[in-house]
Amino acid sequence: MLFCPYCANNLTIGDREDSADKCWICPTCPYQFIIDRQISMRTHLKRKQVDDVLGGKEAWANVDKIDAACPKCDFRKAYFRQLQIRSADEPMTTFYKCVECSHQWREVRYPQLCLDV
């Protein structure tokens, strides 16, 4: 993917108006770049770890404890924190981390549908 050096918009491939040559064209400004040779670029993306996305180790630094049963070791105390990971009109997701074995799990609450009949 190439970007316009003047307005930073994404360039598209098209035909020049005055010839049959292919060129990179900016859809918002008059910038054109003639393609005179084959261009091949490969970009390797680095995936983020899930912990990085959710805050990493620091996210559990100052959280409170609650009475919650660990599904792995059945210990009755866990750290918890809440994040809004879905749309704003959905309830928050509660993440737990067992005090004893450090197992992590989450609780997702779904809104209940109420209908008047």
N, C-alpha and C positions, 0 to 999 in steps of 0.2 A: 504494500500500500504506500503510495506516495502522496505528499501534501504540497499544496501551493506555497511557494516561498514568499508570496505577497500577502495572502489572506488566510493561509493555514487550512483551507478547505481540502477535502479529499479529491484527488485528481482522478478523472475517468479517461478511458481510452476511446478515441474517436478519430475521425478523418479530418485532415486539414481542409479548410475551405478552398484554398487555391491550388491544391494538388491531391493526389491519391495517397500521399504518405499518411501513415498512422502517427498519432501524437497523443501525449498526455494533455488533457484539456481541463481547465478549472471551470466548474459550472457557475461560479459567481463573479469572476473577473476575466479579463481578456488573456490571461496567461496561457501559453501553449508551449509544449516542449516536444520537439520532433524526436520520434523513436528511430534511430539510425542503426541500432544493433539490438540483438536479443538481450534482454535484461532478466536476470534470475537472482532473486534474493530469498534467503530462508531465515526466518526469525524463530528461535527456540524460546518458548515461553516457560517461565519457571512457575510451577504451581505453588500456591501458598498452602501451608499446613492448616488444618482445621483449627488448631489452637491459635495460630496467628490471626485468623479471621475473627475468632470469638474472644480475643484478648490475651491469649497465652497464659503463662504462669502468673503474671501480675494480676490477672483478672480475679483470682481467688485470694488475693492478699488481704483484703479488708472486708470480708463477707461475714454474715451472721450465721449462727447455727440454728437448727430447727429439729424437732422430733420427726424423723422420716426414716422408714425402714429401707435399708440397702437391699436391693434385689440379689446381690451377689453373696454377702456375708450375713445378712439379716441384722446388722448392727443398727441401733435405733437413733443415732445422731448423724446429721449430715450438714454440710455447709450448703447454702443456697444463694442463688442470684437470679434475677429476672432480666430478660432481654426482649426487645421488640424485634423479632426476626421475620415476621410476616407483615402483611399490610397493616396500616395504622388502625383500621377498624376491627382488627382481630385481637383477641386477648394476648397478653405477653406469654412467653415461654419461660418456665421455671427450670433452671439447671441445678442439679444436685451433685455433691461430691461427698462420698462417705468419709467420715472422720477416721474410721478404723483402717479400711483397705484402699482408700482413694479411688474407688470405682465411681465413674461418672454416669449419670443418666439424666433424662429430662422428662418433664411433664408438660404436655400440650393440652390446654383446655379449649374445647370447641364451643362456640356459642350455641345455646339451645334455641331451637325454633319454636316460637309460641304462636299459636293460631287461635283466634276467637272463632268459636263455632256457634 
